[in-house]
Amino acid sequence: MLKLAPPAAVLALALGALPVQAEPAADALFWGGPIHTGAQASPTAQAVAVKDGRIVFVGDRAGAEALRGEETQVVDLGGAALFPGFVDGHAHLRGIGERELTLNLEGSVSAAQAMERLAEHLKTAPAEGTVVGRGWIETGWPEGRFLNRQDLDAVAPDRPVLLIRADGHALVANSAALAAAGIDATTTAPEGGEILKDEDGAPTGMLIDNAMGLAAKLNTRPSEAQKLAAYRAAFAVETRYGWTGVHNMSVDFADVPLLEAMAAQGQAPMRVYNAVDLESAGPLLKSGPRPGSDGRIVTRAVKLYIDGALGSRGAALHEPYADAPHSRGMLVSDPAEVAKALARAKDAGVQVATHAIGDRGNTVVLDLYQDAFRDDPHAAGPARWRIEHAQIIRPGEIERFADQQVIASMQPSHAIGDLHFAPARLGMARLDGAYAWKSLEDAGALVVGGSDAPVERGDPLIEFYAAVARKDLKGFSAEGWRPEEALSRPAALALFTTAPAYAAFAEDELGTIEVGKRADFSAFSVDLMSAPVEEIPKGRAVLTVVDGQVVYDGR
């Protein structure tokens, strides 16, 4: 007699096996719009499921529906496009908040309008103390010049006023501020700084780079309450834009425990990766990286400076400025002192992020990094040292970024703002190697995208647009502006997802929508991968999700 095999369930019980249990219900399901995972194997999906802050399913809607329980939250994207969480690879978080809380001169179309804003601000400003503002930039102004003390004196003749240029590398002071700071015709600028003077030798009010320190005593240090207010304002701005994380540059180490406390109290709705300013980095260099227990606040980098900014002609160039033949810019730090700081950081296992904009500045930093690892070149890759901005590079040195495994941390919006003055500063020939994202990528270097807010607006859609269009927001591109340096859309997506994850040693946790990774998502009203390029900056963030929790909902 033929003996039939027992049913599978009976066989399982006979062998002592337990029946397969259903997957536990997800905490949240996301569907209802295009989902771009950033993962090469499966670049798109219909739905994502999240449990305990991590991704547990990526695939079709039916598969996600199977994980739906009675308490599962269903997030309908309503046609919005979902992406891995966008991370700003270079910004100044407290500065973003302070921009919201103080005199904001961003967008002033003339010196006259900037002064109108100052006059309006003075009507409600406290009666005493120094008035501080930020965000002006003379590019495109009909006056065609920097602000000067006479501009400010006409509005505020009696109280000190300091107005910081958008790039943060120059400020203008009125006569009252110059007098209070003790700056006059006889004052010598510190090394790495410049005091601009008129034909009579009197200060114009413009202080460049390290010379700004001469007026620092007029700007009182913020209290802890003021810092908290600034960070709260910054978090609100950043999550509203769709950022799930930020690489926070030039941080005062005293702010680190403050941010950690905010996170512990549930007041940090996004991830913060801190690069501490060298002046206050002693504790970090002594103790080494400081990881946050929940991944929200991580401090493991030190921020250095080698030169200034291109707009204020402080960027260090190999050859003189085309529109200022007497100047090659300046080094704001002694390379020998920087080398000592690099050695300390290497010994402590601390990542280094060095500001370099001019081609000479970039050469100096590449040389210093090479020397730091000369005895152990294989350690350069794991260290993941970075050059912040990397704006002007000699074409022959682009491959050094890949060869030395140096991360190029760049801000696409600089290129669409600077195109209005960079050709004049550099001349046509030096535009080769300027804002050269594609050339760096082709050479095999890792390029991280950021915004440098509050220097720039800080909108990820503007940054993405700048990377793929290489035109300003009106569609204009300057002569010789190297359109071939524009990036593909997948490459631009990587700038703000996988690249900053790697640069923060978090590639196993962040950067793509894949099972097991943290559930950080950014959703925009425009599909960055398919919409007409000119439509990208017209969109907006509609959803920001960190650890599976919706921290901004603009649907």
Order of alpha helices (4+ residues) and beta strands (2+ residues): alpha-beta-beta-beta-alpha-beta-beta-beta-alpha-beta-alpha-beta-alpha-beta-beta-alpha-beta-beta-alpha-beta-alpha-beta-alpha-beta-alpha-beta-alpha-alpha-beta-alpha-beta-alpha-alpha-alpha-beta-alpha-alpha-alpha-beta-beta-beta
